[in-house]
């Protein structure tokens, strides 16, 4: 009887224990918090170089010896102006040679055509054999091909003779002069660099981590060394990362610029999301099932609770996530153990180690 009573008491004790909430439900879960901070490496000011949107590196199509260069860096030129020439004598001699070869080839082709006509007539009369006619026909075809090639060579030489001068393709200013008269040039070797007289632009290299936060038409301020400034807009953002870390970005002035000079360096001060791009630890990011549904748990200091909030992810930088929208600088997010949390849950900030307690 005593054994039965003891067993019954033990059973009642176990059942009463089942009605008690677990210990971790009574105590706030301890979590690791991290601040939403400016993205590492995010720059609000970049160094940019002014250049003309229209720029050309001018060279000759054929090799030769540079005879004249009529302009210096800084000179203003008009469209169609002759800027440099090659020694014309080799081109004239080469043209005369290939024209003579073309004439000889045309004469040979005409002779072979006459022979073919005669052999065809003899074959029709039953005098010439089939093999003789075939041989004559092949010789005529070869002579005709040779004449066509010689005429093409003559046309190419004539073109080279016409292109023995560099002509300005547009009005502008000479940016640089790479070669001097008397220098032997290879085909395509740059002699002059010409900047157009129209649109000026600024090229700057933006950290790759900020690429997703910068958009075409975003505004910035270009500041010269003397303190003068002008408003610029993003005109084009490159798709290729230079050495894997920066992206070439072009800015163009809005309205009348302050007098940008090609080759001048200016500071480009970014505005908006590009300048204020925030980042959080990768462990704080809760990926959504679909794009646009990413979120984090934000800690509310007033009541010690966490609340789930949507964010817009702009990219990744190492072990950090770039946040384009949804967080303010200084807000604290849960950066560990997010899988065990729920919206509105009370938590306690963990102090002293980068671990998350409780499961």
C-alpha positions in Angstrom: 0.0 0.0 0.0 2.9 2.3 0.8 4.5 1.5 -2.5 1.3 2.4 -4.4 0.9 5.7 -2.5 4.6 6.6 -3.3 4.1 5.8 -7.0 0.9 7.9 -7.1 2.7 10.8 -5.4 5.5 10.5 -7.9 3.1 10.5 -10.8 1.3 13.6 -9.5 4.7 15.4 -9.1 5.6 14.7 -12.7 2.2 15.8 -14.0 2.4 19.1 -12.0 5.8 19.6 -13.5 4.4 19.4 -17.0 2.2 22.5 -16.3 5.2 24.7 -15.5 6.6 26.8 -18.4 10.2 25.9 -19.4 12.9 28.0 -17.9 13.9 29.7 -21.1 10.3 30.9 -21.7 10.3 32.7 -18.4 13.7 34.4 -19.0 14.4 36.7 -21.9 16.7 35.1 -24.5 20.2 36.6 -24.6 21.2 37.7 -28.0 24.2 39.4 -29.7 23.5 42.9 -31.1 25.4 44.8 -33.7 25.0 48.4 -34.9 24.0 49.4 -38.4 27.1 51.3 -39.4 28.5 53.0 -42.5 29.8 50.4 -44.9 33.5 49.7 -44.6 35.3 51.5 -47.4 32.2 53.6 -48.3 33.5 56.9 -49.5 31.5 60.2 -49.5 34.2 61.9 -51.5 36.1 60.5 -54.5 38.9 61.9 -56.6 37.9 62.3 -60.3 39.7 63.4 -63.4 38.2 65.8 -65.9 38.2 64.9 -69.5 36.2 65.6 -72.6 33.4 63.2 -73.5 34.6 63.2 -77.1 38.3 62.1 -77.4 40.3 60.5 -80.2 43.7 59.0 -80.4 44.9 59.7 -83.9 47.2 57.5 -85.9 48.1 56.5 -89.4 46.6 53.4 -91.0 49.9 52.3 -92.5 53.6 52.3 -91.4 55.9 55.1 -92.5 58.2 57.9 -91.4 56.5 60.9 -89.7 57.2 64.0 -91.9 55.3 66.8 -90.1 53.3 67.6 -87.0 51.7 71.0 -87.2 50.2 71.3 -83.8 51.3 71.3 -80.1 49.4 70.3 -76.9 46.9 73.0 -76.1 46.4 74.1 -79.6 42.8 74.6 -80.8 42.0 72.9 -84.1 39.1 72.9 -86.5 37.3 69.8 -88.0 39.1 68.7 -91.2 42.4 70.5 -90.3 45.6 68.6 -91.3 47.5 67.8 -88.1 50.4 65.5 -89.3 51.7 63.9 -92.4 53.9 60.9 -93.4 56.7 61.1 -95.9 54.8 60.8 -99.1 57.6 59.4 -101.4 57.4 55.7 -100.3 53.6 55.8 -100.8 53.9 57.3 -104.3 56.5 54.8 -105.4 54.5 51.9 -104.0 51.4 53.1 -105.8 53.3 53.4 -109.1 54.6 49.9 -108.6 51.3 48.2 -107.9 49.6 50.2 -110.7 52.2 48.8 -113.1 51.7 45.3 -111.8 48.0 45.7 -112.2 48.4 46.9 -115.9 50.6 43.8 -116.6 48.2 41.5 -115.0 45.3 43.0 -117.0 47.3 42.5 -120.2 48.0 38.9 -119.3 44.4 38.2 -118.5 43.3 39.7 -121.8 45.8 37.5 -123.6 44.7 34.4 -121.8 41.1 35.2 -122.6 41.9 35.4 -126.3 43.7 32.1 -126.2 40.7 30.5 -124.5 38.4 31.9 -127.3 40.7 30.4 -129.9 40.9 27.0 -128.2 37.1 26.9 -127.8 36.7 27.5 -131.6 39.2 24.8 -132.4 37.5 22.4 -130.0 34.1 23.2 -131.6 35.6 22.3 -135.0 37.0 19.1 -133.7 40.6 20.1 -134.0 41.6 20.7 -130.3 41.3 18.1 -127.6 39.2 18.3 -124.5 42.4 18.4 -122.3 43.9 21.3 -124.2 40.7 23.3 -123.8 40.6 22.5 -120.1 44.2 23.6 -119.6 43.6 26.8 -121.5 40.5 27.5 -119.5 42.4 27.0 -116.2 45.2 29.4 -117.3 42.6 32.0 -118.2 40.9 31.7 -114.8 44.2 32.0 -113.0 45.2 35.1 -115.0 41.9 36.7 -114.3 42.3 36.1 -110.6 45.8 37.6 -110.7 44.5 40.7 -112.4 41.7 41.1 -109.8 44.3 40.9 -107.0 46.6 43.4 -108.7 43.7 45.9 -109.1 42.8 45.5 -105.4 46.5 46.1 -104.4 46.5 49.2 -106.5 43.3 50.5 -104.9 44.8 49.8 -101.4 48.0 51.7 -102.3 45.9 54.6 -103.6 44.0 54.7 -100.4 47.2 54.7 -98.3 48.4 57.6 -100.4 45.3 59.5 -99.6 45.6 58.7 -95.9 49.1 59.8 -95.5 47.8 62.7 -93.4 46.0 62.9 -90.0 43.0 65.1 -90.3 41.1 66.4 -87.2 37.8 64.4 -87.0 36.1 67.1 -85.0 36.9 70.6 -83.6 38.7 70.5 -80.3 42.0 70.9 -78.5 45.2 68.9 -78.7 45.6 67.0 -75.5 49.0 65.3 -76.2 51.6 64.8 -78.8 53.4 61.4 -78.7 55.8 61.5 -81.6 58.1 63.9 -83.4 59.0 64.2 -87.2 61.6 61.7 -88.4 60.2 58.9 -86.2 59.4 55.6 -88.0 55.8 54.6 -87.0 54.0 51.3 -87.0 50.4 51.2 -88.3 48.0 52.4 -85.6 50.7 54.0 -83.5 49.3 57.0 -81.7 50.7 60.4 -82.8 48.2 62.8 -81.2 45.4 62.8 -78.7 42.5 65.2 -79.5 39.8 66.3 -77.0 36.5 67.5 -78.4 35.3 71.1 -77.7 31.9 70.0 -76.4 30.8 68.0 -73.3 33.2 67.7 -70.4 32.9 64.9 -67.9 34.5 63.5 -64.8 35.7 60.0 -64.5 36.0 58.5 -60.9 36.5 55.1 -59.5 33.8 54.0 -57.1 34.4 51.2 -54.6 32.7 48.0 -55.9 30.8 47.6 -52.7 28.9 50.8 -53.4 28.1 49.9 -57.0 24.5 48.8 -56.1 23.8 52.0 -54.2 24.7 54.4 -57.0 22.4 55.0 -59.9 22.4 56.9 -63.2 21.1 60.5 -62.6 22.2 60.5 -58.9 23.6 63.9 -58.1 26.9 64.8 -56.6 29.1 67.9 -56.2 32.4 68.4 -58.0 34.8 70.6 -56.1 38.0 72.1 -57.7 41.2 72.8 -55.8 40.3 76.5 -55.5 37.1 75.7 -53.8 34.7 76.4 -56.7 32.0 73.7 -57.2 29.4 72.5 -59.6 26.6 70.0 -59.5 27.2 66.8 -61.5 25.1 63.7 -62.2 26.0 60.1 -62.7 26.0 59.6 -66.5 27.3 56.0 -66.8 28.4 53.3 -64.3 30.8 50.6 -65.6 30.0 46.9 -65.4 33.7 45.9 -65.1 35.5 46.0 -61.7 39.0 47.4 -62.1 41.3 45.0 -60.3 38.2 43.6 -58.6 37.8 46.6 -56.3 36.6 49.7 -58.1 34.1 50.5 -60.9 34.7 53.4 -63.4 31.9 55.9 -63.1 31.3 59.0 -65.3 29.8 62.2 -64.0 28.6 65.1 -66.2 27.9 68.7 -65.1 24.4 69.9 -64.7 24.0 73.3 -66.4 27.0 75.5 -66.9 30.1 74.0 -65.2 32.6 76.2 -63.4 35.3 75.8 -66.1 36.4 72.2 -66.0 39.8 71.7 -67.7 40.7 68.3 -69.2 43.4 66.7 -67.0 42.2 68.6 -63.9 41.6 66.6 -60.7 38.5 67.4 -58.6 36.8 66.0 -55.6 33.4 64.4 -56.2 31.2 64.5 -53.1 28.5 61.9 -53.3 25.0 62.5 -51.9 22.1 60.2 -50.9 22.4 56.4 -50.7 25.8 56.2 -52.1 27.3 58.3 -49.4 25.2 56.8 -46.5 25.3 53.2 -47.4 25.0 51.1 -44.2 26.1 47.6 -43.5 25.3 44.9 -41.0 26.9 41.5 -40.2 26.0 38.7 -42.6 24.7 36.8 -39.6 22.0 39.4 -39.0 20.5 39.1 -42.5 17.3 37.0 -42.8 17.0 36.2 -46.5 13.4 36.3 -47.8 11.7 33.6 -49.9 11.5 36.1 -52.8 13.4 39.3 -53.8 12.4 42.3 -51.7 11.5 40.2 -48.6 14.8 40.3 -46.8 14.6 41.3 -43.1 16.4 41.7 -39.8 15.4 41.8 -36.1 15.8 45.3 -34.7 16.2 45.8 -31.0 14.0 48.3 -29.2 15.9 49.8 -26.3 12.7 51.2 -24.7 11.0 47.9 -24.0 13.8 45.4 -24.6 11.9 43.7 -27.4 12.9 42.9 -31.0 10.8 43.6 -34.1 11.2 42.1 -37.5 11.7 44.7 -40.2 12.0 44.5 -44.0 15.2 45.9 -45.5 16.5 46.4 -49.1 19.8 44.6 -49.6 22.2 46.4 -52.0 25.0 43.9 -52.1 27.7 42.2 -50.0 31.1 43.2 -48.8 33.1 40.3 -47.3 31.2 39.1 -44.2 28.9 42.2 -44.3 25.6 43.0 -46.0 25.1 46.4 -47.6 21.7 47.9 -46.7 20.1 50.4 -49.1 16.9 51.0 -47.2 15.1 50.0 -44.0 17.6 50.9 -41.3 19.0 54.0 -39.8 22.6 54.5 -38.7 23.1 53.4 -35.1 20.0 51.1 -34.9 20.9 47.7 -33.4 20.1 44.4 -35.0 20.3 40.9 -33.8 23.4 39.4 -35.3 23.2 35.8 -34.1 20.6 33.2 -33.4 17.9 34.8 -35.5 16.3 31.4 -36.3 15.1 31.0 -32.7 13.5 34.4 -32.4 10.0 35.8 -33.1 8.6 39.3 -33.7 7.9 41.1 -30.4 10.0 38.8 -28.3 11.7 40.2 -25.2 15.5 39.7 -25.3 18.6 40.6 -23.3 21.7 42.1 -24.9 24.7 39.8 -24.5 27.7 41.7 -23.1 31.2 40.4 -23.3 31.5 37.9 -26.1 30.6 37.3 -29.7 28.3 34.3 -28.9 24.6 33.8 -28.6 23.3 32.0 -25.5 20.3 29.7 -25.3 18.6 27.4 -27.7 
